[in-house]
Amino acid sequence: MLIAYRAGERAVFLYGFAKNERDNIDPDELLTLREIGAGWLAATPREIDRALADDVLQEVTNGGDETAWPTDQGIAGDGG
């Protein structure tokens, strides 16, 4: 599982795979995923909200514990 993460701000799941299906990702894939992750970590609240509305991103909650991530920025799904 690869996750882009900025402490206290945002975590974005980028990619997951079963180790029994493949050993690892190749360097080109890693570079691409790093670029995608950097883009989502730099995204504005409005861009995140738009991506959620357009089903580009999907919110993942922490078992209903809405206090796990900052919510005062008006960002729906900022924790996932």
PDB file of N, CA, C and O in Angstrom:
ATOM      1  N   MET A   1       0.845  -1.155   0.000  1.00  0.00           N
ATOM      2  CA  MET A   1       0.000   0.000   0.000  1.00  0.00           C
ATOM      3  C   MET A   1       0.904   1.236   0.000  1.00  0.00           C
ATOM      4  O   MET A   1       1.867   1.319   0.762  1.00  0.00           O
ATOM      5  N   LEU A   2       0.576   2.179  -0.859  1.00  0.00           N
ATOM      6  CA  LEU A   2       1.311   3.440  -0.913  1.00  0.00           C
ATOM      7  C   LEU A   2       0.356   4.574  -0.554  1.00  0.00           C
ATOM      8  O   LEU A   2      -0.744   4.681  -1.095  1.00  0.00           O
ATOM      9  N   ILE A   3       0.806   5.412   0.367  1.00  0.00           N
ATOM     10  CA  ILE A   3      -0.006   6.519   0.857  1.00  0.00           C
ATOM     11  C   ILE A   3       0.825   7.789   0.844  1.00  0.00           C
ATOM     12  O   ILE A   3       1.962   7.793   1.318  1.00  0.00           O
ATOM     13  N   ALA A   4       0.268   8.867   0.305  1.00  0.00           N
ATOM     14  CA  ALA A   4       0.884  10.190   0.421  1.00  0.00           C
ATOM     15  C   ALA A   4       0.381  10.770   1.726  1.00  0.00           C
ATOM     16  O   ALA A   4      -0.821  10.753   1.990  1.00  0.00           O
ATOM     17  N   TYR A   5       1.290  11.287   2.549  1.00  0.00           N
ATOM     18  CA  TYR A   5       0.909  11.705   3.892  1.00  0.00           C
ATOM     19  C   TYR A   5       1.641  12.974   4.289  1.00  0.00           C
ATOM     20  O   TYR A   5       2.852  13.092   4.105  1.00  0.00           O
ATOM     21  N   ARG A   6       0.896  13.915   4.831  1.00  0.00           N
ATOM     22  CA  ARG A   6       1.467  15.113   5.433  1.00  0.00           C
ATOM     23  C   ARG A   6       0.904  15.173   6.844  1.00  0.00           C
ATOM     24  O   ARG A   6      -0.300  15.348   7.031  1.00  0.00           O
ATOM     25  N   ALA A   7       1.777  15.027   7.837  1.00  0.00           N
ATOM     26  CA  ALA A   7       1.369  14.923   9.245  1.00  0.00           C
ATOM     27  C   ALA A   7       0.410  16.032   9.641  1.00  0.00           C
ATOM     28  O   ALA A   7       0.668  17.212   9.404  1.00  0.00           O
ATOM     29  N   GLY A   8      -0.699  15.634  10.248  1.00  0.00           N
ATOM     30  CA  GLY A   8      -1.685  16.569  10.759  1.00  0.00           C
ATOM     31  C   GLY A   8      -2.531  17.252   9.710  1.00  0.00           C
ATOM     32  O   GLY A   8      -3.387  18.070  10.048  1.00  0.00           O
ATOM     33  N   GLU A   9      -2.316  16.941   8.458  1.00  0.00           N
ATOM     34  CA  GLU A   9      -3.052  17.623   7.394  1.00  0.00           C
ATOM     35  C   GLU A   9      -3.867  16.672   6.532  1.00  0.00           C
ATOM     36  O   GLU A   9      -5.091  16.787   6.468  1.00  0.00           O
ATOM     37  N   ARG A  10      -3.200  15.736   5.869  1.00  0.00           N
ATOM     38  CA  ARG A  10      -3.902  14.957   4.860  1.00  0.00           C
ATOM     39  C   ARG A  10      -3.151  13.652   4.596  1.00  0.00           C
ATOM     40  O   ARG A  10      -1.923  13.595   4.647  1.00  0.00           O
ATOM     41  N   ALA A  11      -3.921  12.620   4.317  1.00  0.00           N
ATOM     42  CA  ALA A  11      -3.380  11.348   3.853  1.00  0.00           C
ATOM     43  C   ALA A  11      -4.193  10.927   2.637  1.00  0.00           C
ATOM     44  O   ALA A  11      -5.422  10.991   2.657  1.00  0.00           O
ATOM     45  N   VAL A  12      -3.517  10.501   1.586  1.00  0.00           N
ATOM     46  CA  VAL A  12      -4.184  10.091   0.354  1.00  0.00           C
ATOM     47  C   VAL A  12      -3.674   8.708  -0.034  1.00  0.00           C
ATOM     48  O   VAL A  12      -2.485   8.528  -0.301  1.00  0.00           O
ATOM     49  N   PHE A  13      -4.583   7.732  -0.064  1.00  0.00           N
ATOM     50  CA  PHE A  13      -4.252   6.389  -0.515  1.00  0.00           C
ATOM     51  C   PHE A  13      -3.993   6.454  -2.015  1.00  0.00           C
ATOM     52  O   PHE A  13      -4.836   6.925  -2.778  1.00  0.00           O
ATOM     53  N   LEU A  14      -2.824   5.978  -2.433  1.00  0.00           N
ATOM     54  CA  LEU A  14      -2.462   6.054  -3.845  1.00  0.00           C
ATOM     55  C   LEU A  14      -2.589   4.721  -4.570  1.00  0.00           C
ATOM     56  O   LEU A  14      -3.092   4.664  -5.692  1.00  0.00           O
ATOM     57  N   TYR A  15      -2.132   3.647  -3.926  1.00  0.00           N
ATOM     58  CA  TYR A  15      -2.078   2.380  -4.655  1.00  0.00           C
ATOM     59  C   TYR A  15      -1.917   1.238  -3.662  1.00  0.00           C
ATOM     60  O   TYR A  15      -1.222   1.374  -2.655  1.00  0.00           O
ATOM     61  N   GLY A  16      -2.550   0.136  -3.946  1.00  0.00           N
ATOM     62  CA  GLY A  16      -2.392  -1.055  -3.134  1.00  0.00           C
ATOM     63  C   GLY A  16      -2.368  -2.290  -4.008  1.00  0.00           C
ATOM     64  O   GLY A  16      -3.011  -2.337  -5.056  1.00  0.00           O
ATOM     65  N   PHE A  17      -1.625  -3.283  -3.570  1.00  0.00           N
ATOM     66  CA  PHE A  17      -1.579  -4.543  -4.306  1.00  0.00           C
ATOM     67  C   PHE A  17      -1.213  -5.659  -3.342  1.00  0.00           C
ATOM     68  O   PHE A  17      -0.533  -5.446  -2.338  1.00  0.00           O
ATOM     69  N   ALA A  18      -1.681  -6.844  -3.672  1.00  0.00           N
ATOM     70  CA  ALA A  18      -1.356  -8.025  -2.868  1.00  0.00           C
ATOM     71  C   ALA A  18       0.043  -8.499  -3.234  1.00  0.00           C
ATOM     72  O   ALA A  18       0.375  -8.625  -4.413  1.00  0.00           O
ATOM     73  N   LYS A  19       0.857  -8.760  -2.225  1.00  0.00           N
ATOM     74  CA  LYS A  19       2.233  -9.197  -2.474  1.00  0.00           C
ATOM     75  C   LYS A  19       2.281 -10.545  -3.191  1.00  0.00           C
ATOM     76  O   LYS A  19       3.297 -10.881  -3.800  1.00  0.00           O
ATOM     77  N   ASN A  20       1.205 -11.315  -3.127  1.00  0.00           N
ATOM     78  CA  ASN A  20       1.213 -12.583  -3.850  1.00  0.00           C
ATOM     79  C   ASN A  20       0.890 -12.395  -5.334  1.00  0.00           C
ATOM     80  O   ASN A  20       1.003 -13.332  -6.123  1.00  0.00           O
ATOM     81  N   GLU A  21       0.484 -11.162  -5.709  1.00  0.00           N
ATOM     82  CA  GLU A  21       0.177 -10.878  -7.113  1.00  0.00           C
ATOM     83  C   GLU A  21       1.345 -10.215  -7.838  1.00  0.00           C
ATOM     84  O   GLU A  21       1.487 -10.363  -9.052  1.00  0.00           O
ATOM     85  N   ARG A  22       2.177  -9.487  -7.102  1.00  0.00           N
ATOM     86  CA  ARG A  22       3.367  -8.881  -7.689  1.00  0.00           C
ATOM     87  C   ARG A  22       4.346  -8.559  -6.573  1.00  0.00           C
ATOM     88  O   ARG A  22       3.948  -8.356  -5.426  1.00  0.00           O
ATOM     89  N   ASP A  23       5.628  -8.514  -6.914  1.00  0.00           N
ATOM     90  CA  ASP A  23       6.659  -8.297  -5.905  1.00  0.00           C
ATOM     91  C   ASP A  23       6.750  -6.845  -5.456  1.00  0.00           C
ATOM     92  O   ASP A  23       6.866  -6.560  -4.264  1.00  0.00           O
ATOM     93  N   ASN A  24       6.698  -5.945  -6.403  1.00  0.00           N
ATOM     94  CA  ASN A  24       6.871  -4.542  -6.077  1.00  0.00           C
ATOM     95  C   ASN A  24       6.410  -3.700  -7.262  1.00  0.00           C
ATOM     96  O   ASN A  24       5.988  -4.236  -8.287  1.00  0.00           O
ATOM     97  N   ILE A  25       6.493  -2.384  -7.116  1.00  0.00           N
ATOM     98  CA  ILE A  25       6.222  -1.493  -8.239  1.00  0.00           C
ATOM     99  C   ILE A  25       7.562  -1.101  -8.852  1.00  0.00           C
ATOM    100  O   ILE A  25       8.587  -1.087  -8.170  1.00  0.00           O
ATOM    101  N   ASP A  26       7.545  -0.789 -10.127  1.00  0.00           N
ATOM    102  CA  ASP A  26       8.804  -0.426 -10.776  1.00  0.00           C
ATOM    103  C   ASP A  26       9.097   1.068 -10.566  1.00  0.00           C
ATOM    104  O   ASP A  26       8.205   1.822 -10.178  1.00  0.00           O
ATOM    105  N   PRO A  27      10.332   1.492 -10.818  1.00  0.00           N
ATOM    106  CA  PRO A  27      10.725   2.886 -10.570  1.00  0.00           C
ATOM    107  C   PRO A  27       9.865   3.916 -11.296  1.00  0.00           C
ATOM    108  O   PRO A  27       9.580   4.978 -10.742  1.00  0.00           O
ATOM    109  N   ASP A  28       9.447   3.618 -12.527  1.00  0.00           N
ATOM    110  CA  ASP A  28       8.594   4.559 -13.259  1.00  0.00           C
ATOM    111  C   ASP A  28       7.235   4.723 -12.580  1.00  0.00           C
ATOM    112  O   ASP A  28       6.713   5.834 -12.484  1.00  0.00           O
ATOM    113  N   GLU A  29       6.668   3.617 -12.111  1.00  0.00           N
ATOM    114  CA  GLU A  29       5.396   3.680 -11.391  1.00  0.00           C
ATOM    115  C   GLU A  29       5.550   4.489 -10.102  1.00  0.00           C
ATOM    116  O   GLU A  29       4.691   5.304  -9.765  1.00  0.00           O
ATOM    117  N   LEU A  30       6.654   4.256  -9.385  1.00  0.00           N
ATOM    118  CA  LEU A  30       6.883   4.984  -8.144  1.00  0.00           C
ATOM    119  C   LEU A  30       6.990   6.485  -8.398  1.00  0.00           C
ATOM    120  O   LEU A  30       6.429   7.284  -7.648  1.00  0.00           O
ATOM    121  N   LEU A  31       7.697   6.864  -9.434  1.00  0.00           N
ATOM    122  CA  LEU A  31       7.828   8.285  -9.779  1.00  0.00           C
ATOM    123  C   LEU A  31       6.459   8.897 -10.079  1.00  0.00           C
ATOM    124  O   LEU A  31       6.138   9.986  -9.603  1.00  0.00           O
ATOM    125  N   THR A  32       5.671   8.197 -10.860  1.00  0.00           N
ATOM    126  CA  THR A  32       4.329   8.691 -11.197  1.00  0.00           C
ATOM    127  C   THR A  32       3.466   8.827  -9.951  1.00  0.00           C
ATOM    128  O   THR A  32       2.779   9.834  -9.779  1.00  0.00           O
ATOM    129  N   LEU A  33       3.494   7.821  -9.079  1.00  0.00           N
ATOM    130  CA  LEU A  33       2.693   7.867  -7.858  1.00  0.00           C
ATOM    131  C   LEU A  33       3.163   8.980  -6.926  1.00  0.00           C
ATOM    132  O   LEU A  33       2.342   9.608  -6.258  1.00  0.00           O
ATOM    133  N   ARG A  34       4.454   9.230  -6.872  1.00  0.00           N
ATOM    134  CA  ARG A  34       4.965  10.348  -6.062  1.00  0.00           C
ATOM    135  C   ARG A  34       4.457  11.686  -6.596  1.00  0.00           C
ATOM    136  O   ARG A  34       4.102  12.573  -5.820  1.00  0.00           O
ATOM    137  N   GLU A  35       4.426  11.829  -7.908  1.00  0.00           N
ATOM    138  CA  GLU A  35       3.915  13.070  -8.511  1.00  0.00           C
ATOM    139  C   GLU A  35       2.423  13.245  -8.220  1.00  0.00           C
ATOM    140  O   GLU A  35       1.975  14.345  -7.897  1.00  0.00           O
ATOM    141  N   ILE A  36       1.668  12.173  -8.334  1.00  0.00           N
ATOM    142  CA  ILE A  36       0.237  12.224  -8.033  1.00  0.00           C
ATOM    143  C   ILE A  36       0.030  12.572  -6.566  1.00  0.00           C
ATOM    144  O   ILE A  36      -0.792  13.427  -6.239  1.00  0.00           O
ATOM    145  N   GLY A  37       0.768  11.915  -5.686  1.00  0.00           N
ATOM    146  CA  GLY A  37       0.657  12.186  -4.261  1.00  0.00           C
ATOM    147  C   GLY A  37       0.989  13.629  -3.923  1.00  0.00           C
ATOM    148  O   GLY A  37       0.279  14.263  -3.142  1.00  0.00           O
ATOM    149  N   ALA A  38       2.062  14.155  -4.502  1.00  0.00           N
ATOM    150  CA  ALA A  38       2.441  15.545  -4.252  1.00  0.00           C
ATOM    151  C   ALA A  38       1.340  16.495  -4.704  1.00  0.00           C
ATOM    152  O   ALA A  38       1.071  17.500  -4.045  1.00  0.00           O
ATOM    153  N   GLY A  39       0.707  16.178  -5.818  1.00  0.00           N
ATOM    154  CA  GLY A  39      -0.389  17.013  -6.307  1.00  0.00           C
ATOM    155  C   GLY A  39      -1.564  17.038  -5.350  1.00  0.00           C
ATOM    156  O   GLY A  39      -2.127  18.102  -5.092  1.00  0.00           O
ATOM    157  N   TRP A  40      -1.948  15.877  -4.814  1.00  0.00           N
ATOM    158  CA  TRP A  40      -3.078  15.844  -3.881  1.00  0.00           C
ATOM    159  C   TRP A  40      -2.716  16.461  -2.543  1.00  0.00           C
ATOM    160  O   TRP A  40      -3.576  17.062  -1.900  1.00  0.00           O
ATOM    161  N   LEU A  41      -1.475  16.334  -2.103  1.00  0.00           N
ATOM    162  CA  LEU A  41      -1.079  16.975  -0.851  1.00  0.00           C
ATOM    163  C   LEU A  41      -1.068  18.490  -0.985  1.00  0.00           C
ATOM    164  O   LEU A  41      -1.277  19.199  -0.001  1.00  0.00           O
ATOM    165  N   ALA A  42      -0.828  18.994  -2.185  1.00  0.00           N
ATOM    166  CA  ALA A  42      -0.803  20.438  -2.424  1.00  0.00           C
ATOM    167  C   ALA A  42      -2.176  20.994  -2.822  1.00  0.00           C
ATOM    168  O   ALA A  42      -2.339  22.208  -2.940  1.00  0.00           O
ATOM    169  N   ALA A  43      -3.148  20.123  -3.026  1.00  0.00           N
ATOM    170  CA  ALA A  43      -4.469  20.564  -3.494  1.00  0.00           C
ATOM    171  C   ALA A  43      -5.147  21.475  -2.472  1.00  0.00           C
ATOM    172  O   ALA A  43      -4.985  21.313  -1.263  1.00  0.00           O
ATOM    173  N   THR A  44      -5.900  22.426  -2.987  1.00  0.00           N
ATOM    174  CA  THR A  44      -6.664  23.340  -2.128  1.00  0.00           C
ATOM    175  C   THR A  44      -7.925  22.641  -1.636  1.00  0.00           C
ATOM    176  O   THR A  44      -8.340  21.631  -2.205  1.00  0.00           O
ATOM    177  N   PRO A  45      -8.533  23.175  -0.582  1.00  0.00           N
ATOM    178  CA  PRO A  45      -9.805  22.602  -0.123  1.00  0.00           C
ATOM    179  C   PRO A  45     -10.851  22.558  -1.231  1.00  0.00           C
ATOM    180  O   PRO A  45     -11.610  21.593  -1.328  1.00  0.00           O
ATOM    181  N   ARG A  46     -10.896  23.580  -2.054  1.00  0.00           N
ATOM    182  CA  ARG A  46     -11.868  23.604  -3.156  1.00  0.00           C
ATOM    183  C   ARG A  46     -11.590  22.480  -4.165  1.00  0.00           C
ATOM    184  O   ARG A  46     -12.522  21.839  -4.649  1.00  0.00           O
ATOM    185  N   GLU A  47     -10.321  22.244  -4.479  1.00  0.00           N
ATOM    186  CA  GLU A  47      -9.967  21.161  -5.409  1.00  0.00           C
ATOM    187  C   GLU A  47     -10.333  19.802  -4.834  1.00  0.00           C
ATOM    188  O   GLU A  47     -10.806  18.927  -5.558  1.00  0.00           O
ATOM    189  N   ILE A  48     -10.117  19.622  -3.538  1.00  0.00           N
ATOM    190  CA  ILE A  48     -10.484  18.362  -2.890  1.00  0.00           C
ATOM    191  C   ILE A  48     -12.001  18.170  -2.935  1.00  0.00           C
ATOM    192  O   ILE A  48     -12.488  17.093  -3.278  1.00  0.00           O
ATOM    193  N   ASP A  49     -12.734  19.215  -2.587  1.00  0.00           N
ATOM    194  CA  ASP A  49     -14.196  19.120  -2.623  1.00  0.00           C
ATOM    195  C   ASP A  49     -14.703  18.784  -4.024  1.00  0.00           C
ATOM    196  O   ASP A  49     -15.615  17.971  -4.172  1.00  0.00           O
ATOM    197  N   ARG A  50     -14.125  19.398  -5.042  1.00  0.00           N
ATOM    198  CA  ARG A  50     -14.520  19.138  -6.431  1.00  0.00           C
ATOM    199  C   ARG A  50     -14.205  17.691  -6.813  1.00  0.00           C
ATOM    200  O   ARG A  50     -15.027  17.022  -7.440  1.00  0.00           O
ATOM    201  N   ALA A  51     -13.025  17.210  -6.439  1.00  0.00           N
ATOM    202  CA  ALA A  51     -12.641  15.831  -6.751  1.00  0.00           C
ATOM    203  C   ALA A  51     -13.573  14.833  -6.070  1.00  0.00           C
ATOM    204  O   ALA A  51     -13.907  13.801  -6.652  1.00  0.00           O
ATOM    205  N   LEU A  52     -13.992  15.134  -4.845  1.00  0.00           N
ATOM    206  CA  LEU A  52     -14.952  14.271  -4.161  1.00  0.00           C
ATOM    207  C   LEU A  52     -16.300  14.285  -4.876  1.00  0.00           C
ATOM    208  O   LEU A  52     -16.916  13.236  -5.067  1.00  0.00           O
ATOM    209  N   ALA A  53     -16.755  15.464  -5.267  1.00  0.00           N
ATOM    210  CA  ALA A  53     -18.041  15.590  -5.956  1.00  0.00           C
ATOM    211  C   ALA A  53     -18.026  14.882  -7.305  1.00  0.00           C
ATOM    212  O   ALA A  53     -19.044  14.338  -7.733  1.00  0.00           O
ATOM    213  N   ASP A  54     -16.880  14.886  -7.974  1.00  0.00           N
ATOM    214  CA  ASP A  54     -16.739  14.261  -9.285  1.00  0.00           C
ATOM    215  C   ASP A  54     -16.328  12.786  -9.205  1.00  0.00           C
ATOM    216  O   ASP A  54     -16.071  12.157 -10.232  1.00  0.00           O
ATOM    217  N   ASP A  55     -16.266  12.244  -8.004  1.00  0.00           N
ATOM    218  CA  ASP A  55     -15.859  10.846  -7.775  1.00  0.00           C
ATOM    219  C   ASP A  55     -14.438  10.553  -8.244  1.00  0.00           C
ATOM    220  O   ASP A  55     -14.122   9.416  -8.595  1.00  0.00           O
ATOM    221  N   VAL A  56     -13.588  11.565  -8.252  1.00  0.00           N
ATOM    222  CA  VAL A  56     -12.167  11.363  -8.542  1.00  0.00           C
ATOM    223  C   VAL A  56     -11.480  10.857  -7.275  1.00  0.00           C
ATOM    224  O   VAL A  56     -10.579  10.021  -7.335  1.00  0.00           O
ATOM    225  N   LEU A  57     -11.921  11.379  -6.127  1.00  0.00           N
ATOM    226  CA  LEU A  57     -11.465  10.916  -4.816  1.00  0.00           C
ATOM    227  C   LEU A  57     -12.646  10.303  -4.091  1.00  0.00           C
ATOM    228  O   LEU A  57     -13.803  10.626  -4.358  1.00  0.00           O
ATOM    229  N   GLN A  58     -12.328   9.418  -3.175  1.00  0.00           N
ATOM    230  CA  GLN A  58     -13.355   8.825  -2.335  1.00  0.00           C
ATOM    231  C   GLN A  58     -12.926   9.006  -0.883  1.00  0.00           C
ATOM    232  O   GLN A  58     -11.792   8.696  -0.516  1.00  0.00           O
ATOM    233  N   GLU A  59     -13.840   9.508  -0.066  1.00  0.00           N
ATOM    234  CA  GLU A  59     -13.553   9.714   1.344  1.00  0.00           C
ATOM    235  C   GLU A  59     -13.529   8.394   2.089  1.00  0.00           C
ATOM    236  O   GLU A  59     -14.395   7.540   1.896  1.00  0.00           O
ATOM    237  N   VAL A  60     -12.525   8.236   2.944  1.00  0.00           N
ATOM    238  CA  VAL A  60     -12.427   7.080   3.823  1.00  0.00           C
ATOM    239  C   VAL A  60     -12.409   7.630   5.242  1.00  0.00           C
ATOM    240  O   VAL A  60     -11.560   8.450   5.592  1.00  0.00           O
ATOM    241  N   THR A  61     -13.348   7.175   6.046  1.00  0.00           N
ATOM    242  CA  THR A  61     -13.432   7.685   7.409  1.00  0.00           C
ATOM    243  C   THR A  61     -12.734   6.754   8.384  1.00  0.00           C
ATOM    244  O   THR A  61     -12.428   5.605   8.065  1.00  0.00           O
ATOM    245  N   ASN A  62     -12.495   7.263   9.555  1.00  0.00           N
ATOM    246  CA  ASN A  62     -11.812   6.524  10.601  1.00  0.00           C
ATOM    247  C   ASN A  62     -12.836   5.891  11.533  1.00  0.00           C
ATOM    248  O   ASN A  62     -12.912   6.255  12.707  1.00  0.00           O
ATOM    249  N   GLY A  63     -13.607   4.965  11.035  1.00  0.00           N
ATOM    250  CA  GLY A  63     -14.577   4.255  11.853  1.00  0.00           C
ATOM    251  C   GLY A  63     -15.595   5.149  12.525  1.00  0.00           C
ATOM    252  O   GLY A  63     -16.071   4.838  13.617  1.00  0.00           O
ATOM    253  N   GLY A  64     -15.936   6.260  11.884  1.00  0.00           N
ATOM    254  CA  GLY A  64     -16.927   7.166  12.437  1.00  0.00           C
ATOM    255  C   GLY A  64     -16.350   8.182  13.402  1.00  0.00           C
ATOM    256  O   GLY A  64     -17.091   9.031  13.897  1.00  0.00           O
ATOM    257  N   ASP A  65     -15.045   8.131  13.695  1.00  0.00           N
ATOM    258  CA  ASP A  65     -14.401   9.087  14.595  1.00  0.00           C
ATOM    259  C   ASP A  65     -14.038  10.336  13.815  1.00  0.00           C
ATOM    260  O   ASP A  65     -12.925  10.459  13.304  1.00  0.00           O
ATOM    261  N   GLU A  66     -14.976  11.258  13.726  1.00  0.00           N
ATOM    262  CA  GLU A  66     -14.779  12.466  12.931  1.00  0.00           C
ATOM    263  C   GLU A  66     -13.760  13.422  13.533  1.00  0.00           C
ATOM    264  O   GLU A  66     -13.370  14.390  12.880  1.00  0.00           O
ATOM    265  N   THR A  67     -13.317  13.173  14.770  1.00  0.00           N
ATOM    266  CA  THR A  67     -12.321  14.044  15.395  1.00  0.00           C
ATOM    267  C   THR A  67     -10.905  13.644  15.017  1.00  0.00           C
ATOM    268  O   THR A  67      -9.949  14.297  15.435  1.00  0.00           O
ATOM    269  N   ALA A  68     -10.754  12.582  14.233  1.00  0.00           N
ATOM    270  CA  ALA A  68      -9.430  12.080  13.901  1.00  0.00           C
ATOM    271  C   ALA A  68      -8.669  13.014  12.963  1.00  0.00           C
ATOM    272  O   ALA A  68      -7.438  12.990  12.941  1.00  0.00           O
ATOM    273  N   TRP A  69      -9.378  13.835  12.189  1.00  0.00           N
ATOM    274  CA  TRP A  69      -8.735  14.736  11.234  1.00  0.00           C
ATOM    275  C   TRP A  69      -9.316  16.130  11.402  1.00  0.00           C
ATOM    276  O   TRP A  69     -10.472  16.274  11.800  1.00  0.00           O
ATOM    277  N   PRO A  70      -8.533  17.155  11.105  1.00  0.00           N
ATOM    278  CA  PRO A  70      -9.066  18.526  11.210  1.00  0.00           C
ATOM    279  C   PRO A  70     -10.263  18.707  10.296  1.00  0.00           C
ATOM    280  O   PRO A  70     -10.237  18.293   9.137  1.00  0.00           O
ATOM    281  N   THR A  71     -11.311  19.324  10.817  1.00  0.00           N
ATOM    282  CA  THR A  71     -12.502  19.542  10.013  1.00  0.00           C
ATOM    283  C   THR A  71     -12.843  21.012   9.893  1.00  0.00           C
ATOM    284  O   THR A  71     -13.847  21.359   9.270  1.00  0.00           O
ATOM    285  N   ASP A  72     -12.029  21.891  10.478  1.00  0.00           N
ATOM    286  CA  ASP A  72     -12.353  23.309  10.479  1.00  0.00           C
ATOM    287  C   ASP A  72     -11.981  24.018   9.184  1.00  0.00           C
ATOM    288  O   ASP A  72     -12.197  25.224   9.059  1.00  0.00           O
ATOM    289  N   GLN A  73     -11.428  23.291   8.220  1.00  0.00           N
ATOM    290  CA  GLN A  73     -11.030  23.908   6.966  1.00  0.00           C
ATOM    291  C   GLN A  73     -12.075  23.756   5.874  1.00  0.00           C
ATOM    292  O   GLN A  73     -11.868  24.213   4.749  1.00  0.00           O
ATOM    293  N   GLY A  74     -13.197  23.118   6.192  1.00  0.00           N
ATOM    294  CA  GLY A  74     -14.253  22.946   5.205  1.00  0.00           C
ATOM    295  C   GLY A  74     -13.909  21.929   4.136  1.00  0.00           C
ATOM    296  O   GLY A  74     -14.430  21.992   3.022  1.00  0.00           O
ATOM    297  N   ILE A  75     -13.036  20.993   4.470  1.00  0.00           N
ATOM    298  CA  ILE A  75     -12.604  20.012   3.488  1.00  0.00           C
ATOM    299  C   ILE A  75     -13.262  18.685   3.793  1.00  0.00           C
ATOM    300  O   ILE A  75     -12.919  18.032   4.779  1.00  0.00           O
ATOM    301  N   ALA A  76     -14.193  18.282   2.970  1.00  0.00           N
ATOM    302  CA  ALA A  76     -14.802  16.978   3.122  1.00  0.00           C
ATOM    303  C   ALA A  76     -13.813  15.931   2.645  1.00  0.00           C
ATOM    304  O   ALA A  76     -13.280  16.037   1.540  1.00  0.00           O
ATOM    305  N   GLY A  77     -13.566  14.937   3.457  1.00  0.00           N
ATOM    306  CA  GLY A  77     -12.690  13.849   3.036  1.00  0.00           C
ATOM    307  C   GLY A  77     -11.224  14.168   3.122  1.00  0.00           C
ATOM    308  O   GLY A  77     -10.425  13.479   2.486  1.00  0.00           O
ATOM    309  N   ASP A  78     -10.824  15.165   3.867  1.00  0.00           N
ATOM    310  CA  ASP A  78      -9.431  15.546   3.943  1.00  0.00           C
ATOM    311  C   ASP A  78      -8.583  14.460   4.589  1.00  0.00           C
ATOM    312  O   ASP A  78      -7.365  14.454   4.414  1.00  0.00           O
ATOM    313  N   GLY A  79      -9.181  13.562   5.316  1.00  0.00           N
ATOM    314  CA  GLY A  79      -8.425  12.497   5.947  1.00  0.00           C
ATOM    315  C   GLY A  79      -8.311  11.271   5.092  1.00  0.00           C
ATOM    316  O   GLY A  79      -7.691  10.297   5.520  1.00  0.00           O
ATOM    317  N   GLY A  80      -8.870  11.262   3.916  1.00  0.00           N
ATOM    318  CA  GLY A  80      -8.820  10.023   3.178  1.00  0.00           C
ATOM    319  C   GLY A  80      -8.560  10.237   1.796  1.00  0.00           C
ATOM    320  O   GLY A  80      -8.486   9.280   1.026  1.00  0.00           O
TER     321      GLY A  80
END
